[in-house]
Amino acid sequence: MSDSLIIIPTYNEKENIERILRKVFFLEKAFHVLIVDDGSPDGTADIVKGLQKEFQGLYIEERTGKLGLGTAYIHGFKWALERNYKFVFEMDADFSHDPNDLTRLYAACVEGGDVAIGSRYVKGVNIVNWPMSRLLMSYFASKYVKFVTGLPIHDSTAGYKCYRREVLENINFDKIQFVGYAFQIEMKFKAWKYGFNVVEVPVIFTDRTEGISKMSSDIFFEAFIGVIQMKVRSWFRTFERKSNDNNTH
């Protein structure tokens, strides 16, 4: 049994999914993995189900239709909390997140972090294979988030993270506003507002070499407007931690 669950949302990741899973399950520390697949027409789910015979601790939840990154993670968070995992990870399927960094994120939480972020910008700019336009957009998006919200994080849009379960227990998933790029910002913002210790672990982000990126201009626009909306809403509510396991705040 593992105390840690990695959630990997997938949509058309047949080129990557078997390789990423083999990499994870061959790590020295034992992790369980939950694939949340949004009805991939390329057979991603079938590949995962075939590998379940080989790897204990590999699970899959299949959804109908492309429902968005944020809802995929929320689905996974609820699944993890029902099964009493202590540490819950977000990770991409396309090797932009190096599986070898999982143990470093885990250690950061074990050593006192409540949320550990695999940060591209905490020590300079650590991104490989991105066009300059996208790199600048991502970098200045984090600067923009910090300016508007006060969130003291260098990489607020990062999607490689480890949460202690207590963080997820305090967030009402039904009130998460965003499903795309801004989802990552909103989760960090709420964790910080609840007073949890958010730490950054430097990682090198490498853009996918297989499959097709899911980024779009609409996702960036949602984040730009959403940050302002998120900040304004925070003025009209209090963030008090719960002591129980129910998402009722």
N, C-alpha and C positions, 0 to 999 in steps of 0.2 A: 504493500500500500504506500502511496506517496501522499505527502502533505501539500503538493503543488500541482495545479492544473494550468495548462497552457491552452488558451482559446485561440484558434486560428480560423478566421472567416475565409470562405473560399467562394470564388465564382470563376469558373474556367481556369483552373490551375493544374491541369493534367501534366504539364511539362515540369512542374516543380514539386507536386505534393508528395510523391514517394521519396524523393531525395531529401526533402526537409524533414519528413517523419523519421527516416532512417538516421539522419544526423541527430535528431533529438533523442531518440531511444537508445542511441549508442553513447550518450553522454554518461559520465561517471555517476552523477546524481540522477536519481529516478524521478522522472516527471510523468504525469498523465497528460494526455492531449485530447481536447474536444474540438472536432472540426464542425463548424457551423456552415453548411453549404446551402447556398441560395439557388437550388435547382440548376446547377451547372449543366448545360446541354452537352459538354464535351466529355462527360463520364468521370469527372473528378470524384464524385461520391462512390462510384463503383470501385475505383482504385483504392480508396480508403477502406471500404468494406472488405476488400480482398486482403488488405494488410492487417485487419483485425485478427485474423487467424494466427498471425505471426507475433503481434505485439499486444500483450496484456496492458490495459490502461489506455487503449486507443478507443475513442468514442466518436460517434457522429450524430448530429442532429440535422435533418434535412428539412428545408423550408421551400415553399412553392413561390417562385418569383424572386426577383432581385429587390430585396427590401431595405438595403442600406447597411453600411458598416456599423453605425451606432446601434441599430436594433439587433444586429448579429451579436455584438458584444454583450448587450443587455440580456439577450436570450442565454448567452453563455454564463454571465454573472449569476443569474437566477439558478441555472443548472448547478453551478459550483457551490452556491450557498446551501442549496438543498442537500448537498453531499458532504458538507463539512470540511472542505478544503481550507487550509490556513492561508495559503498564498495563491493568488490568481494572476496569471500573466496574459497580456495581449501581445500577439506576434503575427507578423505577415507571413504568408506562405511562399513569397517569391525570393527569399534569401537577401532582401534588403536589410533584414535583421539577422545578424549572425547568431546562430543557435549557441555558439560557444559563450556568448555573453549572458545567457540565461543564468548561469551559476553566479555571475557577478551581480546581477540584479537581485537574485535570491539572497546572496550574502548581505547586500545593502539593507534589505528589509530585516533579516535576522539580526543585524547589528544595530537596529534602531530606527530605520526608515519605515514609514507607514506606506508611502508610495515611492518606488524607485523608478526613475525615468532613464531610459537609454538615450542620452542627450548627444545630439550632433554638434552643439554649439557651446557646451560648457568649457571646452578647451579649444578655442579657435573654431574652424569650420571643418568638420570631418565627414565629407560627402564625396563619393566616387561616382563618376559617370552621369552626373546631372548636367543638363545644359545650364549655362550661366543665368538665363532668364528665370528658370525655375528655382535655382539655388537662391538668387536674390529675393525672389518672392517669398520663399519659405523663411529665409533669415529675417527679413524685415517684417514678416507677419508676426514672428515671436516678439520683435521689438515693439510692434504696434500693440499686441496683447498686453505686454508689460506696462506700456504707457497708459492704456485705457483702464486696465483693471487693477494695476499694482501687483499682479501676480509675480513673485520674485523668482522666476524661472527663466533660464536662457532658451529652452526649447519647448515652448508651450504647445506646439503642434505635433510633438513626437508621438508615435504610435507604438513604441516598444516599452512596455511597462510591467511592473510587478506591484500588486496591491496586497496589503494585509486584508484579511476578510472583514475586519472591523470597519475599514473604510467603506467597503461596499454595503455593509449592513446599515450604514448611516445615510446612504444616498437613496432617495426615492426615485427609482428608475422610471416611474410613470410620469415624473415631472421633468425628465430630461427633454430639452427642447430640440436638439439637433441630431441629425442622423449621419451627416457627412464629416467633412474636415473639422467643423466646429465642435463635433462631439468630443474630440480629444481635448480641446481647450476647456470645454465645460466640465468634464470630469476632473481635470486638474484644479480648476477654479473652485469647484465645490469641495474637494478634499482639503484644499488650503483654507477655505472659509470655515470649515469645521475644525480647524486647528491641528490637522494631522501634519506630521513631519514629512514633507516632500523633498526628496533628495535626487540629485542628478548624477548618473554614472556615465562617464564619457564612453561613447561607442563610435565606430566607423560605420556609416550608412552607405551601402552600395546599391545603386539602382538595379532593378531587375534586368536580367539578360534573357529570360525566357518568359513568354506570355505577354499580355497586353496590360498596360497601366490603366487603373480605374479613375485617375485624376481627371478633372474637368474644370473649366472656368466657373461653372455654377457652384462647385464645391468651395472654391476660394471666395466667391461672392457671399455665400452663406456665412462663411467665417467672418468676413469683414463687417457685415451688418450685425451678425449674431453676437459679436463681442460687446458691442454697444448695448444691445438689448439685455444681454446677460448682466452687465454691470448695473444698468438702471434697475432691473428687477431685484438685484441684491440689496438695494437701498430700502426695500419695503418688506424685508423678511429678516428673521434672525436664524442663526445657524447654531443650534444646540445639539450636541451629541446625544444619542440614545444609549441606554445601558442594556437594552434588550436586543433581540435578533430580528425584530420586525421592521419592515420599511414603512413607517407610519407617519413620519414627520411631514 
